[in-house]
Amino acid sequence: MSLTATYRLGTRLFWRDKAMLFASVVTPVGLAVGLPTLMRYVTSGGVANAAALAHSTIAILLAITAFMNIAVALTGRRDTLVLKRLRATRLTDGQILLGQIAATATQTMAMIVVCTVAVRFSAGVPLPADPLAFAAVTIAGSVVLSLLGAAYTAAIPRAELAAAYTMPVFLVAGVAAGAMGPIPLPAWLRPVLDALPTTVVVDAVRTGELLTPVLVLAGWAAAGVLALRLWFRWEPRRS
């Protein structure tokens, strides 16, 4: 087995899990397409409001399809000893985790592309002016959120609690990027939310400025790798 094999395994397990498909594909795509389309036809701002919301919902796609997806999947495989059995093969720890992270990031990027095209037809939202910059920042965001989701499994005690433990991340990401609408926030909290990886991706998509978002994402990636090395668990914690 190799990194390619673990990538295929992660992808195959994802598409065979009907519950995961509903939570990680149907729900986020419905929000990312439905909300901008609704905004297009029920507000006076029309396409401008729909475009702003479409950009914000990228944070929802990253939070659900990348972060929550991999956190729930790895926690389940940890508690059912799938990860422990994989470690007994010739695969290295890095290959096991990197294959899952790459598979999740690919699925997330595919969802972002599908939603970007869908809102073009359903709400008239313009396609990205710079497709290469859009691709670069959304791919980077998908990889970093997948990496952070894998690291976050260390904080989840049991598989049945994974969804509940990841829900606050989804809510904070949505509020920070404006996907939940204009919510009054304390002045001191805004800089903190602006430094979230989901927020910097949305800001880069809106403005086209890449340097600061890339540096912030690199910092989050380094923190994720460090957390994986220090705290990632390959089998359930014994009581």
N, C-alpha and C positions, 0 to 999 in steps of 0.2 A: 504493500500500500504506500501511497505517497500523498503529497499535498493535494494533487489533483483528485485523488480518491476521496479524501476527507471533504473536499469542496463538493463533489458530486453527492456524497452521503448527506451532508447538511442540506443541500438543495432538495434531494429526494424526500428526506424526512419532512421537510417543510411543506412541500406540495401534497404529501399524503395525509397531513393532519388537517382535517376539516375544521376543527375548532380554531386552530392557528390561522387557517386561511381567512376565516370570517373576521377574526380579531386583527390580523396584520395586513389584510388586503382589502376586504370589502368595506370595513368600517373607515379606515383612513382615506381610501379612494373616494368613498361616498362623501366624506367631509370636505376633502380637498377639491372636489368637483362641484358638489351640491351647494356649498356655502357661497363661493364666488358667483355661481349662476343665479342663486337667489338674490344676492346683492346687486347683480346687474339689472334685475328687473323690478326690484322693490324700493330702490333708493334713487334720489335725484342725481347722484354722482355717476350712476351708470357704469360704464366700462372702467373709469378711473378707480372707483371703489372696488369693483370686482378684481382689478389687477392688484391692488394693494392687498386685498384679502387672499388672493391666490398665492402671492409671495409669502404671506404670513403662514399659510397652511403647509408650506414646506417644512416648517418646524414640527407640525403635527405628524407628517409623514416620517420625519427623522426620529421623532420620539417613539412612535408606535412601531413602524416597520423595521427600524434598526434597533433602537435601544431596548424597547419592551420585548420585541420578538426574540432577540438572542438571549436576553436575561431569563425569560420564561423557558425557552428551549433548553439552554444549558443547565438550568436548575433542575428541570425534569430529568434530563439525562444523567445528571450527577446523582440524583436520589434513586434512580433505577439502576445505578451502577454501570450504565453504558460507558461513561467516561473512564471509569476504572478499567473496564475490559479493553477499551481502546488503548490505554496505556500499556497493556500487557502485550500488544503487538509491537512491530518494529517501528511504529510511528513515534516521532519525538513529541514532546509536549507542545512545542512550537507549531508543528505541522497540524496537530489536532485542533488547536485554537485558531490558527491562522486560516485553516480551511473553513471553519465555521464563520469566522469574521468576514472572510471574502465572500462566502455564499450569501450572508445576510446583507452585506453592502451592495452586492449585485442586485438582489431583489429590491432593495430600497431605491436604488438608482432607477431601476425599471419602473417602479411605481411613480417616481417623480416625473419621468419622461412621459408616461401615459397620462398623468394628470395635467401636465403642462400642455400637451396636445389637446386633451379633452376640453379644457377651459377655453382654448382658442376657438373651438367650434361652438361650445355651449354658451359662452359669455362674451366672446369677442376679445378676450385678453390677448394682447400682442405676444408673439413668441419672443424669447430673449434676443436682444439686439446683438449680443456677442455670444454665440453658442459655445465657443471654446471656453470662455471664462465661466459661463454658466455650468458647463460640464465639469470643469476643474473644481469649482467650489462645492458643487453638490456631491461629486464623487468623494472629495476629501471629507465633507461632512458625514456622508454615509459610512465611511470607514471609521472615522473617529467615534461616532455614536455607537457603532457596532462594537468597537473596542471597549468603550466605556460601559456598555451593557454587559459585556462579558465580565469585566472587572466588578461590576455591581452585584454579581451573583454571590459574592462573599458576604454581603449584608443580608441575604435572603435565607432564613433558617430552614424553610421547607418548600417543596415545589408548589403545594397548594396555596401558599401565600405569595407566590411570585407576582401575580397580577396586581394584588393589592399593594405590594411594596413598590411596584414600578409606576402605579397610577399618579402619585404626586409629581413625578418627573414629567409625565405627559401634561399635567395641568400647568406646572410652572413654565414649561417650554411654550405652551400655547399662549399663556398670558404675556410672557416676556416678548414674544414676537408680534403680538397684537391680533392673534387668530381668534381670541375670545371677545373681540370688540374693545372699545376704549374703557379701560378700567382704571380708576384713580389709584395711584400708587404713591407711597412716601418718596420724597426726593432722594433720600439716601439709598433706596432700594434700586432705583433705575440703573446706576452704574454696575451694580452686581448682576442684574438681569442682562445687561448689554454685553457682559463678558461670557455668557453661556454659549456653548458651541452652536446650538440651534439658532440663537439670535444673530450671531456673526455671519452664519450662512445666509440667513434671510437678508441681512443688511447688505451683504456682498451682491446678492441677486438684484436688490433694488438699486444700488448705487453703481455697481460695476467696479468698485474699488476692492482690490484683492490682497494687497500687502498686509494690512492689519488683520483681516480675517485669517489669512494663512498662518500668521505668527501665533494668533490666539489658538487656532486649531492644533498647531504643532505643540503648544504648551499642554493642551488637554490630552493630546496623544501621548506625550511623555508621562503625564500623570497616570493615564490608563495603563500603560506598559508597566510602570512601577507598581501600581496596585495589583496587577495580575501576578507579578513576580512575588509580591509579599503575601498576598492574602487569598489568592484563588484556591478553591478546594475542589479536589477531584472525586471525593466521595462524601456521603452524608456525615454530618457531625454526630458522633455517638453520644447519647445521653447517659 
